[in-house]
Amino acid sequence: MKAESSSKEPQRRRERRDVHGWLVLDKPVGMTSTHAVGVIKRSFNAKRAGHAGTLDPLASGVLPIALGEATKTVSFVMEGRKIYRFTIRWGEERDTDDAEGRIVARSPERPSQEHVRALLPRFTGLIEQVPPRFSAVKIDGERAYDLAREGEMVELEARAIEIHALEWTAAPDPDHTVLAAACGKGTYIRALARDMGRELGCYGHVAQLRRTAVGPFDESSAVTLEALQEGFDATGAGIRHLLPVESGLAALPALRVSLADAGRLARGQAVLLRGRDAPMIEGWVSISTQGALVGLAEVERGELRPRRIFNLPRT
């Protein structure tokens, strides 16, 4: 009798698939955004994936993840408004501006909730904000958090940000205040808590942070990792959680063109918008024909110029 070989054949790596669309993940606390993208990419066995707006490991909530051709729309989602619910812990400032950092200043003072409420208008609208030392901002080509981890004292420049709304939500105890903020791109909620604490003379840092919306995506369309994994089976049933590529383009005007014009745009040719029904718009638009997404284009002086073409399967 021939003895069986004890050696195992190496497992063949599954071939990556073309998967296109958006997955809105309810990211758990403790996971980096990069790790989350990797998990989703492996779950769908997708060729390409990326996210629209980093969430710190301490934060939970809405993390839109683009798969396949949806990665071409990431920048438009990132430009959208973001909404956060967060808790400030008064009395301590930390080097990371959140609960994970080292305490660098303390105060026995605690602000009254009336003082907190009165301060909110000063941090609403267009303001200047210095990013946290532990952030992804680049200084001479290096990330600020890498320099900070090496012990370097880096000077970050203030930059303009916009906070559309800042609302008082609750005060569980004298040490904590819960706020909600709607803000634009580039805003650091950690820096907001730090600056409010300094202004109130008591110091502060973010103890809890949850993002509830990014652009067109909110908690209503978010799925947890557990629910996502339960939805997968041998037939790839988890695909039902995918939103279409065009869901990331809700902020753009949508323009329908003829099949012939769609072909010209796909070949990189500009199309002239003719007739009295031609749209009076300028700037970026999404283009579709016969219900199918074609690409992104810019309207300039009555001409439609292709910028990004989608290679999506016909349904």
VENCORDA-V920382 format. One record per pair of residues at least 24 apart in sequence whose C-alpha atoms are under 6 Angstrom apart, sorted by the first residue. I is the first residue (numbers start at 0). J is the second residue. Records with the same first field share a line. If there is no record, write none. Layout:
I=J, J
This chain:
15=44, 45, 46
16=44, 45, 46
17=45
18=45, 67
19=66, 67, 68, 69
20=66, 69, 241, 242, 243, 244
21=64, 65, 241, 242
22=63, 64, 241
23=62, 63, 64, 221
24=61, 62, 221, 222, 223
25=60, 61, 221, 222, 223
26=59, 60
27=59
28=56, 57, 58, 59
29=56, 57
30=56
31=56
51=77
52=77
58=208, 209
59=209
60=209, 210, 211
61=210, 211, 212
69=244
76=214, 247
78=184
79=214
80=182, 183, 213, 214
81=181, 182, 212, 213
82=180, 181, 210, 211, 212
83=179, 180, 209, 210, 211
84=178, 179, 209
85=177, 178, 207, 208
86=176, 177, 205, 206, 207
87=175, 176, 204, 205, 206
88=174, 175, 203, 204, 206
89=174, 202, 203
90=201, 202, 203
91=202, 203
92=202, 203, 204
95=133
96=189, 204
97=204, 205, 206
98=206
106=201
108=201
123=162
124=161, 162, 163
125=160, 161
126=159, 160
127=157, 158, 159
128=157, 158
129=156, 157
131=190
160=186
251=284
252=284
253=284, 285
254=286
255=286, 287, 288
256=288
258=288
264=305
269=303, 304
270=302, 303
271=302
272=301, 302
